[in-house]
């Protein structure tokens, strides 16, 4: 496993993800610069797995900047929908004019669930998945995966977070991700046992492997 030093480019244009990754990195004193700082374009995500899409983003940023890059590819996998929207989670929010509308995406998910007759919490299980890819300019990559189990609720609850947070009730909790503060959603600081969110879990695996976190 290669050593990590200096500056990392975070290969994402998604404001919610950038904010969460910056919050998670802050205690480690890494200089995290965003893809936007370098004016990097958003590569097309043509993969069929979270790992493939994470690699496309991280490699594009590492190759262009000559720096180590970190990307996050994530999504919501609903069991009653055979894992959809999965790698197409962001696409479900896309409007014809290219803007994203997550209320519309949550409604689409709810419509698909009600068409399946999925009414009880047991019928509405799923998970958020995040794959962090760390990629070097020569193309070598390492992957760190995190998952958060939960159920889909309707109507949406809470205004914190981003994306599908207001409809995701993490297992063992009474409030949705949209009703949680950032630190509660991450559920992890260095030295704590287990993170809560998929992104914090993936980041925890990354921080333990690469940043010497406990
Ligand atoms: P992508 O990784 O850029 O393909 O986009 C993943 C999509 O999944 C995001 O646009 C969000 O809508 C959704 N998503 C990923 N992580 C979260 C999360 O922590 N909360 C809510 N939605 C999320």
Boltz pocket constraint, residues with backbone or C-beta under 6 A from the ligand:
constraints:
  - pocket:
      binder: B
      contacts: [[A, 14], [A, 45], [A, 72], [A, 73], [A, 74], [A, 75], [A, 76], [A, 87], [A, 89], [A, 90], [A, 93], [A, 102], [A, 128], [A, 129], [A, 161], [A, 162], [A, 163], [A, 164], [A, 165], [A, 177], [A, 197], [A, 199]]
      max_distance: 6.0
